[in-house]
């Protein structure tokens, strides 16, 4: 299972808001997918990491079901 809870922790630690993500190329649909732990593309993951200045481990983790 894909879990994006590390993303929300990373954003909080760095003082980055969802509004900031929206203004920097992440759209509402993508934010909604992240909130619901749905799939995103690798390109989106790369974009998130670039905007936030982090690694994929700071955005997503995999949990065995």
Short mmCIF file of the C-alpha atoms (twelve columns), coordinates in Angstrom:
data_MODEL
# 
_entry.id   MODEL 
# 
loop_
_atom_site.group_PDB 
_atom_site.id 
_atom_site.type_symbol 
_atom_site.label_atom_id 
_atom_site.label_alt_id 
_atom_site.label_comp_id 
_atom_site.label_asym_id 
_atom_site.label_seq_id 
_atom_site.Cartn_x 
_atom_site.Cartn_y 
_atom_site.Cartn_z 
_atom_site.pdbx_PDB_model_num 
ATOM 1  C CA . UNK A 1  0.000  0.000  0.000   1 
ATOM 2  C CA . UNK A 2  1.197  3.487  -0.822  1 
ATOM 3  C CA . UNK A 3  1.177  5.982  2.034   1 
ATOM 4  C CA . UNK A 4  1.872  9.688  1.590   1 
ATOM 5  C CA . UNK A 5  1.855  10.601 5.282   1 
ATOM 6  C CA . UNK A 6  5.618  11.379 5.170   1 
ATOM 7  C CA . UNK A 7  4.765  14.184 2.716   1 
ATOM 8  C CA . UNK A 8  2.483  15.943 5.195   1 
ATOM 9  C CA . UNK A 9  5.094  15.614 7.962   1 
ATOM 10 C CA . UNK A 10 7.806  16.988 5.643   1 
ATOM 11 C CA . UNK A 11 5.633  19.939 4.610   1 
ATOM 12 C CA . UNK A 12 4.901  20.749 8.248   1 
ATOM 13 C CA . UNK A 13 8.577  20.518 9.252   1 
ATOM 14 C CA . UNK A 14 9.622  22.851 6.430   1 
ATOM 15 C CA . UNK A 15 6.734  25.288 6.815   1 
ATOM 16 C CA . UNK A 16 5.419  24.635 3.302   1 
ATOM 17 C CA . UNK A 17 1.687  24.937 2.692   1 
ATOM 18 C CA . UNK A 18 -0.569 23.216 0.185   1 
ATOM 19 C CA . UNK A 19 -1.184 26.669 -1.268  1 
ATOM 20 C CA . UNK A 20 2.550  26.950 -1.963  1 
ATOM 21 C CA . UNK A 21 2.422  23.624 -3.811  1 
ATOM 22 C CA . UNK A 22 -0.548 24.834 -5.847  1 
ATOM 23 C CA . UNK A 23 1.313  28.004 -6.818  1 
ATOM 24 C CA . UNK A 24 4.365  25.992 -7.859  1 
ATOM 25 C CA . UNK A 25 2.838  23.490 -10.272 1 
ATOM 26 C CA . UNK A 26 0.995  20.883 -8.222  1 
ATOM 27 C CA . UNK A 27 -2.704 20.907 -9.124  1 
ATOM 28 C CA . UNK A 28 -5.795 20.273 -6.990  1 
ATOM 29 C CA . UNK A 29 -6.369 16.843 -8.525  1 
ATOM 30 C CA . UNK A 30 -2.879 15.751 -7.547  1 
ATOM 31 C CA . UNK A 31 -3.275 17.059 -3.998  1 
ATOM 32 C CA . UNK A 32 -6.557 15.167 -3.751  1 
ATOM 33 C CA . UNK A 33 -4.838 11.973 -4.950  1 
ATOM 34 C CA . UNK A 34 -2.099 12.448 -2.355  1 
ATOM 35 C CA . UNK A 35 -4.658 12.933 0.428   1 
ATOM 36 C CA . UNK A 36 -6.427 9.727  -0.616  1 
ATOM 37 C CA . UNK A 37 -3.192 7.725  -1.040  1 
ATOM 38 C CA . UNK A 38 -3.897 7.202  -4.742  1 
ATOM 39 C CA . UNK A 39 -1.252 6.740  -7.431  1 
ATOM 40 C CA . UNK A 40 0.772  9.648  -8.773  1 
ATOM 41 C CA . UNK A 41 3.285  9.634  -11.615 1 
ATOM 42 C CA . UNK A 42 7.029  9.546  -11.139 1 
ATOM 43 C CA . UNK A 43 7.148  12.933 -12.836 1 
ATOM 44 C CA . UNK A 44 4.830  14.310 -10.132 1 
ATOM 45 C CA . UNK A 45 6.984  12.732 -7.416  1 
ATOM 46 C CA . UNK A 46 10.048 14.356 -8.974  1 
ATOM 47 C CA . UNK A 47 8.259  17.711 -9.131  1 
ATOM 48 C CA . UNK A 48 7.228  17.455 -5.462  1 
ATOM 49 C CA . UNK A 49 10.783 16.620 -4.413  1 
ATOM 50 C CA . UNK A 50 12.144 19.549 -6.417  1 
ATOM 51 C CA . UNK A 51 9.632  22.022 -4.973  1 
ATOM 52 C CA . UNK A 52 10.098 20.836 -1.392  1 
ATOM 53 C CA . UNK A 53 13.821 20.106 -1.647  1 
ATOM 54 C CA . UNK A 54 13.599 16.545 -0.403  1 
ATOM 55 C CA . UNK A 55 13.946 12.899 -1.469  1 
ATOM 56 C CA . UNK A 56 11.168 10.426 -2.354  1 
ATOM 57 C CA . UNK A 57 11.497 8.911  1.130   1 
ATOM 58 C CA . UNK A 58 10.287 12.235 2.512   1 
ATOM 59 C CA . UNK A 59 7.130  11.983 0.377   1 
ATOM 60 C CA . UNK A 60 6.037  8.352  0.186   1 
ATOM 61 C CA . UNK A 61 6.430  5.055  1.971   1 
ATOM 62 C CA . UNK A 62 5.239  1.567  1.156   1 
ATOM 63 C CA . UNK A 63 3.345  -0.509 3.686   1 
ATOM 64 C CA . UNK A 64 2.869  -4.247 3.288   1 
ATOM 65 C CA . UNK A 65 -0.775 -5.180 3.367   1 
# 
